[in-house]
Amino acid sequence: MTRKKKVILVLLLLVIIAGGAGGYFYYRHRKAVASGAAGESSQQNDELDRNFTVKRDDLVIGLFQGGYINASKKHKVALQANYKTKILWVIDENSKVKKGDILAKLETDDLKEQIENYVIELDNLTKELAVAYEEEKILESTNAASLQNAEEQLLQADDALRKYRRFERASKRDELDLAITNAENALADAKDEYIALRDSDTASSSDENAEEERKKQLAAAKEKISQAENSLSLAEDNRKVFRRYDHPSKMTRLVNAYDQAKLNLRKTKISTESQVVQKRKHIANLQRRIKRVRDQLARHREYLKMMVIVAPADGVVIYADPDRRWGNIDVKPGLEIWKGQVLFTIPEMSNLVVDFDLPEQYRSKVSLGDRAYIFPDSLPGEKFEGEIMHIDTLPVNLVNWDSSSPKVYKTKIKLDKQSPRLVNGMSAQINVITKVIKDTLFVPVEAVFDDKDRFFVYRNTPSGPVETDVTIGEANDNFVQITSGLEEGDSVCLYRPYQKSGEGK
């Protein structure tokens, strides 16, 4: 069915309801008039059906609409567990229940299996956490030993560097300086000895053996000078080597050893801290996982309790959500359901109201506090009274998915008295009294005719019906107010007794 056809169908239904209500009230009025003239002849009754005697009375201006009886408070029962499941058993619709009675039983096999998995996972995580705590203790002990070793290496390197700078370097330098001094002294002594031998008086000696011995002594003195010079040169070379090579090299080696030990200590600190952080992160992660699994376990155990749905109050069970016009579910065993999906509605019958859709064009005519008469379709002849208690601030489409459908205001009527004969969901015809005109003349709407901007009636006279101009006021679906043109007691036709020439063509 197309959207246009649906809209036409809805409008046609509204017209039929309004027409039926109007006919009903008109019938009641005609019945009252007829009962007042019960003693007259059948000819007079026939005349009454075709004529109306103008009278002065209160004219009620009202609005006829269709509506339904509704509970002001409804217990809408839905699955509260955030878990998808299926219905195993469900109570029959329209069953009377007491608070706490079982409404439905839901499938729990998958839920129980999931709970068991959570129990196993929680046990494994708890054991893993205990192992992690032990590993943390071992790691702290190992890290302490590594840090102590690195600190000792740094202390040893620092001591070696300080010792060399303060003592060994000076001692070696003094030793080399002393060797040069000794070599210089030995060279000087050798030279002095040689000069003494060379300058000694040998003229007086003619002994060839003595001369030969003297020559040997001079040669030995020269050799001694040569050895002393070599020793001095070696001592000076040793000092040069120390200053240029040995000392810088050892200083570099000792400084590098100190820097390396210092860097190693820093690396050890970073490494041990990182290991501790990683282990503590692992422990924290396990703790979070344990909390999450424990929460899930507790939540799913609570879900298990929710797999039996019970009545929150006494009442009659209605399937799904009767206030939802479209998309209600068919509640039955095997239906897959989830959280928040309304399965049952239990209305409280102790405080009923009447809901109806107020057409947008009548909004200005209806106010809070206006009186209303309610005629339930299933209780012929019964009338209930109430007043308008609520009108929505904004209008909505009569067909919510069709933006072109008529606009209506959701409206509620408060009943003056509650009745056990009224139940939730009853259809009813509603007459909203928007105004009462006191002590005025009025005639049935079918007695008034119009010709362009002119209104007239056919007033009965002894010589027959006479076309008479009238001024009209307000009207309801059955009667219209006459402000001038007629007097109380005048009789008017409820039909057109004749037509002017050309009319009806």
C-alpha positions in Angstrom: 0.0 0.0 0.0 1.4 3.4 -1.0 1.9 6.2 1.5 -0.8 8.3 -0.2 -3.3 5.5 0.1 -2.5 5.0 3.8 -3.0 8.7 4.5 -6.3 8.7 2.7 -7.4 5.6 4.7 -6.5 7.3 8.0 -8.4 10.5 7.1 -11.4 8.4 6.0 -11.3 6.6 9.3 -11.3 9.9 11.2 -14.3 11.2 9.2 -16.2 8.0 9.9 -15.6 8.2 13.6 -16.6 11.9 13.7 -19.7 11.2 11.7 -20.7 8.3 13.9 -20.3 10.4 17.0 -22.3 13.2 15.5 -25.0 10.9 14.5 -25.1 9.3 18.0 -25.5 12.6 19.8 -28.1 13.8 17.3 -30.0 10.6 17.8 -30.0 11.2 21.6 -31.3 14.7 21.1 -34.0 13.6 18.7 -34.9 10.8 21.1 -35.3 13.3 23.9 -37.5 15.6 21.8 -39.6 12.7 20.6 -40.0 11.4 24.2 -41.4 14.8 25.2 -44.1 14.5 22.6 -45.0 10.9 23.3 -48.7 11.8 23.7 -49.1 13.3 20.3 -50.5 11.5 17.3 -48.4 9.7 14.7 -49.1 12.5 12.3 -47.4 15.0 14.7 -44.4 12.6 15.0 -44.0 12.6 11.2 -44.2 16.4 11.2 -41.6 16.5 13.9 -39.2 14.6 11.8 -39.5 17.2 9.0 -39.8 20.4 11.1 -38.2 21.9 14.2 -39.6 24.3 16.7 -37.2 27.0 17.6 -36.4 27.1 21.3 -34.2 29.0 23.7 -31.8 27.0 25.7 -28.1 26.5 26.5 -26.1 25.6 23.3 -23.1 23.4 23.9 -20.2 23.9 21.5 -18.1 20.8 21.4 -15.6 18.7 19.5 -16.2 15.1 18.7 -13.1 12.8 18.5 -12.2 9.2 18.8 -9.8 8.1 21.6 -9.1 5.3 24.0 -8.9 4.5 27.7 -5.3 4.4 28.9 -3.6 3.7 32.2 -1.7 6.7 33.5 0.9 4.4 34.9 2.0 1.2 33.1 4.6 -1.2 34.2 6.6 -2.0 31.1 8.6 -5.2 31.7 11.8 -5.7 29.6 14.9 -7.8 29.9 17.3 -5.8 32.1 20.4 -8.0 31.4 22.7 -6.8 28.7 22.6 -10.2 27.1 21.0 -11.6 24.1 18.9 -14.8 24.8 15.7 -16.5 23.8 12.3 -17.1 25.4 11.7 -20.7 26.7 8.3 -20.2 28.2 5.9 -17.3 28.4 2.6 -16.7 30.2 -0.6 -16.3 28.2 -1.6 -12.8 27.3 -4.5 -11.3 29.3 -3.6 -13.4 32.3 -4.2 -11.9 35.7 -1.0 -11.9 37.8 0.1 -11.0 41.2 3.3 -9.1 42.0 6.2 -11.6 41.8 4.4 -14.1 39.5 6.6 -15.5 36.7 5.9 -14.0 33.3 8.6 -15.7 31.3 11.6 -18.0 31.5 14.6 -17.4 29.3 17.4 -19.7 27.9 20.4 -19.9 30.1 22.8 -22.6 28.7 25.1 -20.2 26.9 25.1 -17.8 29.9 26.1 -20.6 32.3 28.9 -21.7 30.0 30.2 -18.1 29.8 30.1 -17.9 33.6 32.1 -21.1 33.8 34.7 -19.7 31.4 35.0 -16.6 33.5 35.6 -18.7 36.6 38.4 -20.6 34.9 39.9 -17.4 33.5 39.8 -15.7 36.9 41.6 -18.7 38.5 44.3 -18.7 35.9 44.9 -14.9 36.2 45.1 -15.2 40.0 47.8 -17.8 39.7 49.7 -15.8 37.1 49.5 -12.7 39.4 51.1 -14.7 42.3 53.9 -15.8 40.0 54.4 -12.2 38.8 54.8 -11.0 42.5 57.5 -13.7 43.1 59.3 -12.7 39.9 59.2 -9.0 41.0 60.9 -10.0 44.3 63.6 -11.9 42.5 64.1 -9.1 40.0 64.5 -6.5 42.8 67.2 -8.7 44.4 69.0 -9.3 41.1 68.9 -5.6 40.2 70.3 -4.7 43.6 73.3 -7.0 43.1 73.9 -5.6 39.5 73.8 -2.0 40.8 76.2 -2.8 43.6 78.6 -4.4 41.2 78.5 -1.5 38.8 78.9 1.0 41.7 82.0 -1.0 42.9 83.5 -0.9 39.4 83.0 2.8 39.2 84.6 3.2 42.6 87.6 1.1 41.6 88.1 3.1 38.4 87.8 6.4 40.3 90.4 5.2 42.9 92.8 4.1 40.2 92.6 7.4 38.4 93.0 9.4 41.6 95.9 7.3 42.8 97.8 7.7 39.5 97.2 11.4 39.4 98.2 12.1 42.9 101.0 9.5 43.5 102.1 7.2 40.7 102.6 10.0 38.1 104.7 12.1 40.4 106.7 9.1 41.6 107.4 8.0 38.1 108.4 11.5 37.1 110.7 11.8 40.1 112.2 8.4 39.4 113.0 9.5 35.8 114.4 12.8 36.9 116.6 11.1 39.5 117.9 8.7 36.9 118.9 11.7 34.7 120.6 13.4 37.6 122.5 10.3 38.5 123.5 9.8 34.9 124.7 13.4 34.7 126.7 13.0 37.9 128.2 9.8 36.7 129.2 11.5 33.4 130.8 14.4 35.3 132.7 12.0 37.5 133.9 10.0 34.5 135.0 13.2 32.8 136.8 14.4 35.9 138.5 11.1 36.3 139.6 11.1 32.7 141.0 14.7 32.9 142.9 13.8 36.1 144.5 10.8 34.4 145.2 12.8 31.3 146.9 15.7 33.1 148.9 13.6 35.5 152.7 14.0 35.3 154.2 11.1 33.4 157.5 12.7 32.4 159.3 11.4 35.5 158.4 8.0 34.9 160.5 6.0 32.4 159.0 2.8 33.2 157.4 1.5 30.1 155.1 -0.7 32.0 153.8 2.2 33.9 153.1 4.1 30.8 151.3 1.2 29.3 149.2 1.0 32.5 148.4 4.7 32.2 147.2 4.3 28.7 144.9 1.5 29.7 143.5 3.7 32.5 142.8 6.5 30.1 141.1 4.1 27.7 139.0 2.8 30.6 138.2 6.4 31.6 137.0 7.2 28.1 134.9 4.1 28.1 133.4 5.1 31.4 132.6 8.5 29.9 131.0 6.9 26.9 128.9 4.6 29.2 127.9 7.5 31.3 126.8 9.5 28.2 124.8 6.5 27.0 123.1 6.2 30.5 122.3 9.9 30.5 120.9 9.7 26.9 118.8 6.7 27.9 117.5 8.4 31.0 116.5 11.5 29.0 114.9 9.3 26.4 113.0 7.4 29.1 111.7 10.7 30.5 110.7 11.9 27.0 108.8 8.6 26.4 107.0 8.9 29.7 106.0 12.5 29.1 105.0 12.0 25.4 103.5 8.4 25.5 103.4 6.5 28.8 101.8 9.2 30.8 99.1 10.4 28.3 98.3 6.8 27.4 97.8 5.6 30.9 95.8 8.8 31.7 93.6 8.1 28.8 93.2 4.5 29.8 92.3 5.3 33.3 89.9 8.1 32.4 88.2 5.8 29.8 87.9 3.1 32.4 86.3 5.6 34.8 83.9 6.9 32.1 83.0 3.4 31.1 82.3 2.4 34.6 80.2 5.5 35.1 78.3 4.7 31.9 77.9 1.1 32.9 76.4 2.2 36.2 73.9 4.5 34.4 73.0 1.7 32.0 72.5 -0.7 34.9 70.2 1.8 36.7 68.2 2.4 33.5 68.0 -1.4 32.8 67.0 -2.3 36.3 64.4 0.5 36.5 63.0 -0.5 33.1 62.8 -4.1 34.2 61.0 -3.2 37.4 58.6 -0.9 35.5 57.8 -3.6 32.9 57.2 -6.1 35.6 55.0 -3.7 37.6 53.1 -2.9 34.4 52.6 -6.6 33.8 51.3 -6.9 37.4 49.0 -3.9 37.0 47.7 -5.3 33.7 47.0 -8.6 35.4 45.2 -6.8 38.2 43.0 -4.9 35.7 42.2 -8.1 33.9 41.3 -9.8 37.1 39.1 -6.9 38.1 37.4 -6.9 34.7 36.9 -10.7 34.7 35.6 -10.5 38.3 33.2 -7.8 37.3 32.1 -9.7 34.3 31.6 -12.8 36.4 29.5 -10.9 39.0 27.5 -9.2 36.2 26.7 -12.4 34.4 25.8 -14.1 37.7 23.3 -11.2 38.1 22.1 -11.8 34.5 21.4 -15.4 35.5 19.0 -14.2 38.1 17.3 -12.0 35.5 16.6 -15.0 33.2 13.3 -15.5 35.0 11.1 -12.4 34.4 8.5 -11.7 37.1 5.6 -9.3 37.4 6.5 -6.0 39.1 2.8 -5.4 40.2 -0.6 -6.9 40.2 -2.6 -6.6 37.0 -3.4 -8.1 33.6 -0.6 -9.0 31.2 -0.4 -7.4 27.8 2.2 -8.5 25.3 4.8 -6.0 24.1 4.2 -2.2 24.3 0.6 -1.2 23.4 1.7 2.5 23.2 4.1 1.7 20.4 2.2 2.0 17.1 4.8 0.3 14.8 7.4 -2.4 15.2 6.0 -4.4 18.2 7.3 -7.9 18.6 5.4 -11.1 18.6 6.1 -12.5 22.1 6.3 -16.3 21.9 8.7 -19.1 22.9 11.9 -19.1 20.7 11.9 -15.3 20.2 15.4 -13.8 20.4 15.4 -10.8 22.8 17.9 -8.4 24.2 18.2 -5.6 26.8 15.5 -3.0 26.9 13.1 -4.8 24.6 9.6 -4.4 26.2 8.1 -7.9 26.4 5.1 -7.2 28.7 3.0 -4.3 29.9 1.0 -4.4 33.1 -1.3 -1.3 33.3 -2.5 -0.1 36.7 -6.3 0.0 36.4 -6.8 2.2 39.5 -5.9 5.5 37.7 -7.2 5.5 34.1 -7.2 8.5 31.7 -8.4 9.0 28.2 -6.0 9.7 25.4 -6.9 11.2 22.0 -5.3 13.0 19.1 -6.5 16.7 18.9 -6.4 17.8 15.3 -4.2 20.9 14.7 -7.1 23.0 13.3 -9.0 22.6 16.6 -6.1 23.4 19.0 -7.1 27.0 19.5 -10.6 25.9 20.5 -9.6 23.5 23.3 -8.0 24.6 26.6 -6.8 22.9 29.7 -9.7 22.4 32.1 -12.4 22.0 29.3 -15.0 19.5 30.3 -15.5 16.3 28.2 -17.9 13.4 28.0 -16.6 10.0 27.2 -18.7 7.2 25.6 -16.9 3.8 25.5 -17.7 1.9 22.4 -17.9 -1.4 24.3 -20.3 0.1 26.9 -23.4 1.4 25.0 -25.4 4.0 26.9 -22.6 4.6 29.5 -21.3 8.1 29.9 -18.3 9.3 31.9 -17.2 12.8 32.6 -13.8 14.4 32.9 -11.7 17.4 32.0 -8.7 18.2 29.7 -5.5 17.7 31.9 -2.7 17.8 29.3 -2.1 19.0 25.8 1.3 18.5 24.2 3.2 21.7 23.5 4.2 20.6 20.0 2.2 18.8 17.3 3.3 15.6 15.7 2.2 13.8 12.5 -0.8 11.5 12.9 1.3 8.9 11.0 4.7 9.4 12.5 6.6 8.0 9.5 4.6 10.1 7.0 5.5 13.8 7.1 2.6 14.7 4.9 0.0 13.2 7.3 -2.2 15.6 9.4 -0.7 17.2 12.5 -2.2 16.4 15.9 -1.6 17.3 19.6 -1.4 14.4 22.0 -4.1 15.1 24.6 -5.2 13.5 27.9 -8.5 13.7 29.8 -8.7 13.1 33.6 -11.8 11.2 34.6 -13.9 12.6 37.4 -14.5 9.1 38.8 -12.8 5.8 38.2 -14.9 2.8 37.3 -14.2 -0.9 37.4 -16.1 -1.2 34.1 -13.3 0.8 32.3 -10.2 -1.1 31.3 -7.0 -0.1 29.5 -7.2 -0.1 25.7 -11.0 0.5 25.4 -12.0 2.6 22.4 -14.2 5.6 23.2 -16.0 8.5 21.6 -15.2 11.9 23.2 -17.2 15.1 23.2 -15.0 18.0 24.4 -17.1 20.9 25.6 -15.3 24.0 24.4 -18.0 26.5 25.2 -21.6 26.8 26.5 -23.7 29.7 25.1 -26.4 30.4 27.7 -30.0 31.1 26.8 -29.8 31.4 23.1 -31.8 30.3 20.0 -30.6 27.5 17.9 -31.8 25.2 15.1 -30.4 21.9 13.6 -27.7 22.5 11.1 -29.8 20.9 8.3 -32.4 23.7 8.7 -29.9 26.4 7.6 -29.1 27.0 3.9 -26.7 29.4 2.3 -26.6 31.4 -0.9 -23.2 33.0 -1.3 -22.8 35.2 1.8 -26.4 34.9 2.8 -27.9 32.3 5.2 -31.7 31.5 5.4 -34.2 29.0 6.7 -37.7 28.0 5.6 -40.0 29.2 8.3 -43.4 27.6 8.5 -46.4 30.0 8.2 -50.1 29.3 7.8 -49.7 29.9 4.1 -46.7 27.5 3.8 -42.9 27.6 4.2 -41.4 31.1 3.7 -37.7 31.7 3.0 -36.4 33.8 5.9 -32.9 35.4 6.2 -31.1 34.6 9.5 -27.9 35.6 11.1 -25.9 32.7 12.5 -23.5 32.5 15.4 -21.4 29.5 16.6 -22.3 25.9 16.0 -21.5 22.4 16.9 -21.8 19.3 14.8 -25.7 19.2 15.3 -27.0 22.7 16.0 -26.2 26.3 14.9 -26.9 29.5 16.9 -29.4 32.0 15.5 -28.7 35.6 16.6 -31.4 37.2 14.5 -34.2 36.4 12.0 -36.2 33.9 14.1 -38.2 34.0 17.4 -38.7 31.4 20.0 -41.6 29.1 19.0 -41.1 29.5 15.2 -41.2 26.3 13.2 -38.6 25.7 10.5 -38.2 23.0 7.9 -35.5 20.5 8.1 -35.4 20.2 4.4 -35.7 22.3 1.3 -39.5 22.3 0.6 -39.0 23.7 -3.0 -36.2 24.9 -5.2 -35.9 28.1 -7.1 -35.9 28.0 -10.8 -32.6 26.8 -12.0 -31.5 25.3 -8.7 -30.3 21.7 -8.7 -29.2 21.9 -12.3 
